[in-house]
């Protein structure tokens, strides 16, 4: 399985087929690749920095839903959460996705705005790779993101939704550094694409993967 970060909260996962999560508009994280295609697109919520599906070619199936479903070889589960810490009264609802393929369980948290409760932790289950917002203001900040990592105990963490190059919008969010310092795990930086399998997963355990934007 090959994983790329395309800026903001957008990830591309390639196995036998290609899955893209939360494609963003150009102002949020820079322009997505002109040749970006997918078989499946997942959308965590209806904001344009997460649901810019017109940027993805290939006539993909587009999902934004709770519950269990399949797309190609991916087994997917959408878990309800909120974009804020007041039960969605400020920014609405958010879907956390669990994606299972090749013996790995990935979790993309979308614009999570709160630490998890016991029910959510149970629904999410064991996580190998966690894609988590860390920039604060619109989502959880470094401190709460570190709390969520402690709640889920993933093997690998991939920060997203933080201040980075390529954004034309002045977000009141921080860089990934406060989160990395707070969590205290080893950081693997300047990664353009991570080729990870259930066999080589131990090589990346307790690591934060900071991607070089691949777009």
Secondary structure, DSSP 4 states (H G I P E B T S, - for coil): -EEEE-STT-EEEESSSEEEE----HHHHSPPPTT-B-SEEE-SSS-TTT--GGG-BS--EEE---EEEEETTEEEEEEEEESSSSTTTTT-EEEEEEEEETTEEEEE--S--S---HHHHHHH---SEEEEE-S-SSS--HHHHHHHHHHH--SEEEEESS--TT--S--S---SHHHHHHH--EEEEEES-EE--TTTGGGGTTEEEEEPP--
